[in-house]
């Protein structure tokens, strides 16, 4: 039976590792909310061994238990060491899903570990960490081969086989440096999937501009071998160096392209009309404009100026548009206030705040409740250093206790 394709978004793990960029804990939570609404299978939502992530991670797991973040999975990322497994469960005991990672290429073994580890050591360390995670109660475990695209294929198969035998449910093939091309990754992933009979994750970077193409080709390789494929993405392609595979571009490629549409099935329905909202929020939160030519959500994705093109698209949009802008949730005018504007901020008062919330038809039981929510909004502004958007304000009003946990940082004692 043919496999299916799922999406695992890593914006909150890999995206936030981008140099000069960051997200507040509230913003990371909102990303998870948008990804859930969009239909993403799993969000790699952070680092459970990092102390400043603890309150955020546990608050998001609480949202999952409440049914707010469902059915999306929330998965942590750690190094493949027993020490990291132990620390992760000490800090985030509610953790249910985990990806553990270790470098596998000879380049990394020599250049990163300085020759202190052999391939045998890599296998043993990964297996021991995997078993420790499963003993701790992990429900779903993924094993990552960092720099897989520069790793010998036989060792990759040995690595993935050992991971499967240790209890992992998925093997992640990481094209860490964007070294693959669509032809090499298809062949390699297809061979691995056939050899190990195990679902494969595809994690690609854009150093050579092929992250989306490689992700699609790798997923095709896994599905053609009868296995499920899990494409790793980030919103708007934001990621280390030249970025990761863009989420919306990958969705469009599978659902609209000549050789994939109707032939390769998604494992979870994608709500495509949420795409523009998702992309806009990530752009605002990161402070990075959506690339003008980004498929589906870029400013020029449906813009026409050439006489031939403009004439053709006016006669029939399908002449020059492969899909409709309304499918992406676009088409509504965006209004910009040019008169009086009341914003939320770290110094907002109760009158202005009540005005803002009233415009969103949010009322409070009494003045005390309004002041309590306002105080949380002030702290959220301090952390983000930018005005909150409507969805953030609504989130704080609906889930004030969760918001309080997200905004609470506890520095380590001396």
RODO-2510 file (C-alpha; in nm, 4 decimals, decimal comma):
residues 414
     n   res          X          Y          Z
     1     x     0,0000     0,0000     0,0000
     2     x     0,1460     0,3449    -0,0933
     3     x     0,2676     0,5640     0,1877
     4     x     0,1347     0,9099     0,2681
     5     x     0,3026     1,2459     0,3129
     6     x     0,2892     1,4406     0,6393
     7     x     0,4365     1,7744     0,7446
     8     x     0,6537     1,8329     1,0485
     9     x     0,7219     2,2022     1,0923
    10     x     1,0449     2,2987     1,2669
    11     x     1,0046     2,6783     1,2778
    12     x     1,0063     2,6766     1,6588
    13     x     1,3264     2,4733     1,6697
    14     x     1,5313     2,5233     1,3526
    15     x     1,3732     2,8531     1,2439
    16     x     1,4540     3,0261     1,5709
    17     x     1,8177     2,9193     1,5368
    18     x     1,8480     3,1621     1,2461
    19     x     2,1171     3,4206     1,3153
    20     x     1,9789     3,7600     1,4243
    21     x     1,6202     3,6328     1,4554
    22     x     1,4117     3,5177     1,7512
    23     x     1,0557     3,4691     1,8774
    24     x     0,9023     3,5335     2,2164
    25     x     0,7423     3,2399     2,3946
    26     x     0,3961     3,3792     2,3206
    27     x     0,4899     3,4101     1,9536
    28     x     0,6136     3,0496     1,9478
    29     x     0,2833     2,9429     2,1004
    30     x     0,0883     3,1344     1,8373
    31     x     0,2956     2,9628     1,5679
    32     x     0,1866     2,6272     1,7134
    33     x    -0,1761     2,7415     1,7097
    34     x    -0,1561     2,8466     1,3440
    35     x     0,0242     2,5255     1,2443
    36     x    -0,2461     2,3197     1,4122
    37     x    -0,5185     2,5081     1,2259
    38     x    -0,3276     2,4648     0,8979
    39     x    -0,3122     2,0862     0,9308
    40     x     0,0521     2,0236     1,0189
    41     x     0,1078     1,6805     1,1746
    42     x     0,3766     1,7836     1,4213
    43     x     0,5504     2,0953     1,5475
    44     x     0,9057     2,0562     1,6693
    45     x     0,8275     2,3071     1,9373
    46     x     1,1550     2,3544     2,1205
    47     x     1,4416     2,2317     2,3348
    48     x     1,3373     2,0495     2,6535
    49     x     1,6920     2,0623     2,7941
    50     x     1,7032     2,4439     2,7762
    51     x     1,5887     2,6086     3,0985
    52     x     1,4318     2,9224     2,9444
    53     x     1,2087     2,6971     2,7319
    54     x     1,0659     2,4989     3,0244
    55     x     0,7630     2,7128     3,1105
    56     x     0,6757     2,7584     2,7430
    57     x     0,7024     2,3869     2,6643
    58     x     0,4968     2,2809     2,9639
    59     x     0,2346     2,5490     2,8953
    60     x     0,1953     2,4275     2,5364
    61     x     0,1636     2,0674     2,6518
    62     x    -0,1087     2,1903     2,8885
    63     x    -0,2854     2,3478     2,5883
    64     x    -0,2655     2,0083     2,4180
    65     x    -0,4222     1,8368     2,7200
    66     x    -0,6958     2,1010     2,7186
    67     x    -0,7709     2,0160     2,3560
    68     x    -0,6652     2,3599     2,2310
    69     x    -0,3566     2,2291     2,0503
    70     x    -0,5061     1,9176     1,8945
    71     x    -0,4489     1,7059     1,6908
    72     x    -0,1008     1,8461     1,6246
    73     x     0,1839     1,6649     1,7966
    74     x     0,4344     1,8678     1,9972
    75     x     0,7821     1,7211     1,9764
    76     x     1,1025     1,8207     2,1528
    77     x     1,4534     1,8030     2,0062
    78     x     1,7624     1,6905     2,1955
    79     x     2,1057     1,5492     2,1314
    80     x     2,1331     1,1715     2,1257
    81     x     2,2793     1,1323     2,4748
    82     x     2,1382     0,9613     2,7819
    83     x     2,2208     1,2765     2,9785
    84     x     1,9999     1,4877     2,7515
    85     x     1,7172     1,2356     2,7812
    86     x     1,7373     1,2439     3,1599
    87     x     1,7511     1,6241     3,1723
    88     x     1,4626     1,6582     2,9256
    89     x     1,2314     1,4527     3,1457
    90     x     1,3448     1,6254     3,4613
    91     x     1,2551     1,9622     3,3121
    92     x     0,9513     1,8633     3,1013
    93     x     0,8088     1,5418     3,2498
    94     x     0,4917     1,5656     3,0352
    95     x     0,6902     1,5256     2,7113
    96     x     0,5371     1,2630     2,4797
    97     x     0,7193     1,3037     2,1485
    98     x     1,0886     1,3481     2,0859
    99     x     1,3474     1,3628     1,8099
   100     x     1,7041     1,2853     1,9049
   101     x     1,9955     1,3794     1,6832
   102     x     2,3552     1,2832     1,6224
   103     x     2,6018     1,3470     1,3399
   104     x     2,6745     1,0511     1,1113
   105     x     2,9085     1,1668     0,8320
   106     x     3,2819     1,0997     0,8370
   107     x     3,3303     1,4767     0,8011
   108     x     3,1420     1,5368     1,1256
   109     x     3,2922     1,2390     1,3052
   110     x     3,6399     1,3707     1,2295
   111     x     3,5780     1,7456     1,2148
   112     x     3,3166     1,7838     1,4898
   113     x     3,4110     1,5035     1,7284
   114     x     3,7827     1,5364     1,6444
   115     x     3,8123     1,1640     1,5867
   116     x     3,7119     1,0801     1,9442
   117     x     3,4182     0,8725     1,8167
   118     x     3,3942     0,5909     1,5653
   119     x     3,0905     0,4797     1,3670
   120     x     3,0415     0,2081     1,6267
   121     x     3,0361     0,4726     1,9006
   122     x     2,7772     0,6738     1,7050
   123     x     2,5484     0,3714     1,6773
   124     x     2,5887     0,2787     2,0436
   125     x     2,5251     0,6327     2,1656
   126     x     2,2105     0,6653     1,9508
   127     x     2,0730     0,3274     2,0614
   128     x     2,1370     0,3962     2,4294
   129     x     1,9687     0,7371     2,4089
   130     x     1,6720     0,5887     2,2196
   131     x     1,6180     0,3174     2,4757
   132     x     1,6462     0,5678     2,7596
   133     x     1,3797     0,7874     2,5966
   134     x     1,1418     0,4956     2,5532
   135     x     1,1981     0,3811     2,9112
   136     x     1,1088     0,7340     3,0220
   137     x     0,7710     0,7014     2,8514
   138     x     0,8080     0,8618     2,5073
   139     x     0,5134     0,7688     2,2837
   140     x     0,6771     0,8579     1,9542
   141     x     1,0506     0,8734     1,8824
   142     x     1,2322     1,0001     1,5746
   143     x     1,6032     0,9448     1,5170
   144     x     1,7964     1,2111     1,3246
   145     x     2,1083     1,1499     1,1172
   146     x     2,2713     1,4918     1,0981
   147     x     2,4640     1,5450     0,7729
   148     x     2,3059     1,2330     0,6251
   149     x     2,3610     1,3605     0,2703
   150     x     2,7383     1,3351     0,3241
   151     x     2,7153     0,9971     0,4994
   152     x     2,7945     0,6634     0,3394
   153     x     2,4691     0,4925     0,2369
   154     x     2,5584     0,1607     0,3957
   155     x     2,6221     0,3267     0,7304
   156     x     2,2965     0,5206     0,7018
   157     x     2,1073     0,1946     0,6528
   158     x     2,2891     0,0408     0,9506
   159     x     2,2083     0,3515     1,1560
   160     x     1,8400     0,3527     1,0610
   161     x     1,8104    -0,0229     1,1172
   162     x     1,9605     0,0102     1,4647
   163     x     1,7204     0,2974     1,5380
   164     x     1,4223     0,0876     1,4317
   165     x     1,5372    -0,2062     1,6434
   166     x     1,5793     0,0301     1,9402
   167     x     1,2126     0,1332     1,9082
   168     x     1,2161     0,4482     1,6934
   169     x     0,9096     0,5078     1,4746
   170     x     1,0819     0,7293     1,2155
   171     x     1,4254     0,7934     1,0677
   172     x     1,5138     1,1551     0,9803
   173     x     1,7394     1,2056     0,6802
   174     x     1,9045     1,5449     0,7257
   175     x     2,0492     1,7280     0,4272
   176     x     2,2113     1,9585     0,6787
   177     x     2,4183     2,1608     0,4337
   178     x     2,1807     2,1541     0,1364
   179     x     2,4286     1,9275    -0,0443
   180     x     2,1756     1,6982    -0,2158
   181     x     1,9925     1,7526    -0,5413
   182     x     1,6478     1,6086    -0,6280
   183     x     1,8027     1,3130    -0,8119
   184     x     2,0487     1,2077    -0,5423
   185     x     1,8043     1,2461    -0,2536
   186     x     1,5318     1,0495    -0,4321
   187     x     1,7685     0,7594    -0,4940
   188     x     1,9150     0,7612    -0,1427
   189     x     1,5877     0,7918     0,0481
   190     x     1,4199     0,5343    -0,1759
   191     x     1,7005     0,2882    -0,1066
   192     x     1,6898     0,3520     0,2686
   193     x     1,3094     0,3196     0,2863
   194     x     1,3160    -0,0060     0,0917
   195     x     1,5971    -0,1456     0,3076
   196     x     1,4547    -0,0614     0,6500
   197     x     1,0755    -0,0649     0,5873
   198     x     1,0334     0,2390     0,8092
   199     x     0,8856     0,5890     0,7622
   200     x     1,1432     0,8520     0,6648
   201     x     1,1584     1,2216     0,7534
   202     x     1,3139     1,4566     0,5001
   203     x     1,4968     1,7584     0,6450
   204     x     1,6469     1,9909     0,3830
   205     x     1,8316     2,3212     0,3851
   206     x     1,8581     2,5754     0,1049
   207     x     2,2305     2,6360     0,0686
   208     x     2,2078     2,5550    -0,3032
   209     x     1,8502     2,6782    -0,3449
   210     x     1,6951     2,3320    -0,3654
   211     x     1,5370     2,2783    -0,0232
   212     x     1,1776     2,2528    -0,1504
   213     x     1,2670     2,0447    -0,4578
   214     x     1,4825     1,8119    -0,2485
   215     x     1,2116     1,7727     0,0157
   216     x     0,9550     1,6744    -0,2467
   217     x     1,1941     1,4372    -0,4241
   218     x     1,2962     1,2748    -0,0963
   219     x     0,9354     1,2298     0,0097
   220     x     0,8564     1,0760    -0,3294
   221     x     1,1440     0,8339    -0,2783
   222     x     1,0027     0,7162     0,0544
   223     x     0,6439     0,6867    -0,0728
   224     x     0,7540     0,5008    -0,3862
   225     x     0,9167     0,2499    -0,1508
   226     x     0,5834     0,2004     0,0264
   227     x     0,6668     0,4090     0,3335
   228     x     0,5168     0,7233     0,4835
   229     x     0,7200     1,0403     0,4337
   230     x     0,7426     1,3328     0,6766
   231     x     0,8648     1,6584     0,5219
   232     x     1,0339     1,9015     0,7610
   233     x     0,9474     2,2649     0,6875
   234     x     0,9612     2,6145     0,8274
   235     x     0,7178     2,9005     0,7687
   236     x     0,8377     3,1273     0,4855
   237     x     1,1487     2,9089     0,4623
   238     x     1,3136     3,0872     0,7559
   239     x     1,6085     2,8897     0,8902
   240     x     1,9808     2,8751     0,9424
   241     x     2,2001     3,0241     0,6678
   242     x     1,9950     3,0074     0,3420
   243     x     1,6906     2,8656     0,5194
   244     x     1,4801     2,5500     0,5210
   245     x     1,2083     2,4131     0,2953
   246     x     0,9130     2,6534     0,2945
   247     x     0,5920     2,4983     0,4293
   248     x     0,3436     2,6533     0,1854
   249     x     0,5690     2,5880    -0,1155
   250     x     0,5936     2,2197    -0,0244
   251     x     0,2167     2,1920     0,0201
   252     x     0,1560     2,3565    -0,3175
   253     x     0,4127     2,1341    -0,4881
   254     x     0,2423     1,8174    -0,3670
   255     x    -0,1122     1,9343    -0,4281
   256     x    -0,0671     2,1214    -0,7595
   257     x     0,2349     1,9906    -0,9521
   258     x     0,2072     1,7806    -1,2675
   259     x     0,3547     1,4571    -1,1392
   260     x     0,2307     1,4648    -0,7787
   261     x    -0,1210     1,6097    -0,7685
   262     x    -0,3773     1,3368    -0,7151
   263     x    -0,1107     1,0671    -0,7069
   264     x     0,0575     1,1289    -0,3705
   265     x    -0,1744     1,1541    -0,0725
   266     x    -0,1448     1,3698     0,2376
   267     x    -0,1753     1,1953     0,5713
   268     x    -0,3611     1,4860     0,7275
   269     x    -0,5813     1,7334     0,5391
   270     x    -0,4238     2,0753     0,4865
   271     x    -0,6468     2,3812     0,5315
   272     x    -0,4846     2,5803     0,2528
   273     x    -0,6916     2,8954     0,3067
   274     x    -0,5037     2,9462     0,6349
   275     x    -0,1747     2,9827     0,4459
   276     x    -0,1696     3,3610     0,4080
   277     x    -0,2576     3,4231     0,7725
   278     x     0,0164     3,1836     0,8832
   279     x     0,2786     3,3427     0,6593
   280     x     0,1840     3,6978     0,7584
   281     x     0,2039     3,6226     1,1289
   282     x     0,5472     3,4587     1,1024
   283     x     0,6697     3,7531     0,8957
   284     x     0,5477     3,9984     1,1605
   285     x     0,6801     3,7997     1,4547
   286     x     1,0260     3,7456     1,3040
   287     x     1,0386     4,0963     1,1592
   288     x     1,1262     3,9540     0,8166
   289     x     0,9159     4,0453     0,5097
   290     x     0,7624     3,7606     0,3110
   291     x     0,9800     3,7272    -0,0017
   292     x     0,7982     3,9038    -0,2835
   293     x     0,8236     3,5960    -0,5071
   294     x     0,7392     3,3300    -0,2467
   295     x     0,4881     3,0839    -0,3965
   296     x     0,1286     3,1419    -0,2924
   297     x     0,1866     3,4064    -0,0264
   298     x     0,4409     3,6484    -0,1774
   299     x     0,3216     3,9940    -0,2858
   300     x     0,3847     3,9105    -0,6515
   301     x     0,2428     3,5566    -0,6483
   302     x    -0,0726     3,6796    -0,8255
   303     x     0,0534     4,0119    -0,9672
   304     x     0,0572     4,0717    -1,3444
   305     x     0,1908     4,3693    -1,5409
   306     x     0,2984     4,2329    -1,8792
   307     x     0,0327     4,3152    -2,1385
   308     x     0,0095     3,9589    -2,2674
   309     x    -0,0125     3,8157    -1,9159
   310     x    -0,2613     4,0736    -1,7903
   311     x    -0,4839     4,0207    -2,0931
   312     x    -0,4650     3,6457    -2,0577
   313     x    -0,5391     3,6333    -1,6860
   314     x    -0,8350     3,8700    -1,7230
   315     x    -0,9826     3,6444    -1,9912
   316     x    -0,9263     3,3317    -1,7832
   317     x    -0,7135     3,3208    -1,4647
   318     x    -0,5985     2,9693    -1,5475
   319     x    -0,4068     3,1075    -1,8443
   320     x    -0,1375     3,2400    -1,6113
   321     x    -0,2258     3,1187    -1,2611
   322     x    -0,1811     2,7584    -1,1568
   323     x    -0,4084     2,8029    -0,8540
   324     x    -0,6479     3,0650    -0,7236
   325     x    -0,5464     3,3273    -0,4686
   326     x    -0,8629     3,2583    -0,2697
   327     x    -0,7385     2,9042    -0,2049
   328     x    -0,4529     3,0591    -0,0054
   329     x    -0,6868     3,2758     0,2015
   330     x    -0,6069     3,5895     0,0031
   331     x    -0,8300     3,8481    -0,1614
   332     x    -0,9546     4,0534     0,1315
   333     x    -0,8353     4,4162     0,1431
   334     x    -0,5844     4,4959     0,4162
   335     x    -0,6849     4,8131     0,5988
   336     x    -0,4251     5,0464     0,7450
   337     x    -0,5390     5,2996     1,0048
   338     x    -0,4284     5,6490     0,8999
   339     x    -0,6209     5,8429     1,1631
   340     x    -0,6384     5,7876     1,5369
   341     x    -0,4852     5,4544     1,6399
   342     x    -0,4824     5,3026     1,9890
   343     x    -0,2237     5,0248     2,0262
   344     x    -0,1463     4,7853     2,3065
   345     x     0,1911     4,8462     2,4668
   346     x     0,3931     4,7925     2,7812
   347     x     0,2630     5,1243     2,9177
   348     x    -0,1004     5,0873     2,8086
   349     x    -0,3726     5,2052     3,0446
   350     x    -0,7082     5,0492     3,1195
   351     x    -0,9060     5,2946     2,9044
   352     x    -0,7078     5,2372     2,5852
   353     x    -0,6907     4,8631     2,6477
   354     x    -1,0660     4,8377     2,6994
   355     x    -1,1148     5,0284     2,3733
   356     x    -0,8933     4,7828     2,1830
   357     x    -1,0611     4,4745     2,3283
   358     x    -1,4061     4,6245     2,2761
   359     x    -1,3361     4,6571     1,9037
   360     x    -1,2814     4,2780     1,9078
   361     x    -1,6081     4,2347     2,0986
   362     x    -1,4243     4,1136     2,4108
   363     x    -1,5756     4,2202     2,7426
   364     x    -1,4651     4,1563     3,0976
   365     x    -1,6688     4,0528     3,3992
   366     x    -1,5352     4,3435     3,6040
   367     x    -1,2571     4,6003     3,6288
   368     x    -1,0374     4,3587     3,8234
   369     x    -1,0431     4,1028     3,5430
   370     x    -0,9669     4,3716     3,2839
   371     x    -0,6652     4,4930     3,4829
   372     x    -0,5401     4,1350     3,5212
   373     x    -0,5496     4,0747     3,1453
   374     x    -0,3985     4,4180     3,0785
   375     x    -0,1044     4,3370     3,3035
   376     x    -0,0384     4,0187     3,1048
   377     x    -0,0610     4,2156     2,7807
   378     x     0,1922     4,4652     2,9139
   379     x     0,4373     4,1865     2,9950
   380     x     0,3815     4,0295     2,6522
   381     x     0,4714     4,3640     2,4937
   382     x     0,7839     4,3893     2,7063
   383     x     0,8946     4,0450     2,5892
   384     x     0,8084     4,0865     2,2194
   385     x     0,9004     4,4573     2,1939
   386     x     0,6244     4,5101     1,9383
   387     x     0,2479     4,5694     1,9476
   388     x     0,0446     4,2527     1,9875
   389     x    -0,1767     4,1395     1,7014
   390     x    -0,5450     4,0599     1,7477
   391     x    -0,4964     3,6825     1,7789
   392     x    -0,2368     3,7317     2,0523
   393     x    -0,4668     3,9591     2,2503
   394     x    -0,7533     3,7114     2,2132
   395     x    -0,5262     3,4262     2,3242
   396     x    -0,4269     3,6112     2,6425
   397     x    -0,7897     3,6964     2,7184
   398     x    -0,9011     3,3351     2,6682
   399     x    -0,6110     3,1602     2,8412
   400     x    -0,4698     3,4035     3,1009
   401     x    -0,3100     3,1334     3,3170
   402     x    -0,1339     2,9795     3,0178
   403     x    -0,0219     3,3283     2,9121
   404     x     0,1150     3,3937     3,2600
   405     x     0,3292     3,0789     3,2354
   406     x     0,4525     3,1740     2,8895
   407     x     0,5613     3,5147     3,0166
   408     x     0,7390     3,3790     3,3244
   409     x     1,1146     3,3395     3,2974
   410     x     1,3111     3,2112     3,5935
   411     x     1,6826     3,2926     3,5668
   412     x     1,9229     3,0397     3,7140
   413     x     2,0503     3,1083     4,0642
   414     x     2,4166     3,2013     4,1093
***
